[in-house]
Amino acid sequence: GDSVTQMEGPVTLSEEAFLTINCTYTATGYPSLFWYVQYPGEGLQLLLKATKADDKGSNKGFEATYRKETTSFHLEKGSVQVSDSAVYFCALRWGNKLTFGTGTQLKVEL
Amino acid sequence: GAVVSQHPSWVICKSGTSVKIECRSLDFQATTMFWYRQFPKQSLMLMATSNEGSKATYEQGVEKDKFLINHASLTLSTLTVTSAHPEDSSFYICSASKGGGQDTEAFFGQGTRLTVV
């Protein structure tokens, strides 16, 4: 079946550091790929998405490129802020079903 | 973006009792609603998918008689955990979407922390 693997956390960075959270997927079809963010005490929010190979999703300084050849969708940000501290989930969607990774907690310190 | 409200945010119940969790789409009509369960440091596991006016489709391994799902209107779905036991303690999350296509965005509730004592 479909699955998503993302790096374990927590990831702790200093403010303004570069962020990469790795995500790879296994799917039988050609899924859409997503990154969701969950801030403390809140529900999941869509951060960005890509619907086909080589698409780049971007939002709030975060980017991820749909790489079909490596089945990856790594999340990057050039300069993180304390306010980016949250749990980040990589997910794929095939049909109306979302499959999530385990989530990666990001802690950004001053 | 669209808002999905989940109630209650947390609940503590005695073993053997039933608990109902509500999921409402506040500013859109949700054709499809999803219920997930999240264990600590683990992924969200899809429990069931429900479409308004029809029976829910449960994922393999999810007991449909224990986790009753009702999607009576386009803005409300409920999950009832019947005869709850401590092993049912978990974080339950709902999401709702306006359609069923692959590119249709799903909007999430804030989750319900269930503790069974």
Chai-1 contact restraints between the chains, C-beta under 6 A:
chainA,res_idxA,chainB,res_idxB,connection_type,confidence,min_distance_angstrom,max_distance_angstrom,comment,restraint_id
A,S32,B,Q102,contact,1.0,0.0,6.0,A-B,restraint_1
A,E42,B,Q110,contact,1.0,0.0,6.0,A-B,restraint_2
A,G43,B,F108,contact,1.0,0.0,6.0,A-B,restraint_3
A,G43,B,G109,contact,1.0,0.0,6.0,A-B,restraint_4
A,G43,B,Q110,contact,1.0,0.0,6.0,A-B,restraint_5
A,L44,B,F108,contact,1.0,0.0,6.0,A-B,restraint_6
A,L46,B,E105,contact,1.0,0.0,6.0,A-B,restraint_7
A,T51,B,D103,contact,1.0,0.0,6.0,A-B,restraint_8
A,R93,B,Q102,contact,1.0,0.0,6.0,A-B,restraint_9
A,N96,B,T32,contact,1.0,0.0,6.0,A-B,restraint_10
A,N96,B,G100,contact,1.0,0.0,6.0,A-B,restraint_11
A,F100,B,S43,contact,1.0,0.0,6.0,A-B,restraint_12
A,F100,B,L44,contact,1.0,0.0,6.0,A-B,restraint_13
A,G101,B,S43,contact,1.0,0.0,6.0,A-B,restraint_14
A,T102,B,Q42,contact,1.0,0.0,6.0,A-B,restraint_15
A,T102,B,S43,contact,1.0,0.0,6.0,A-B,restraint_16
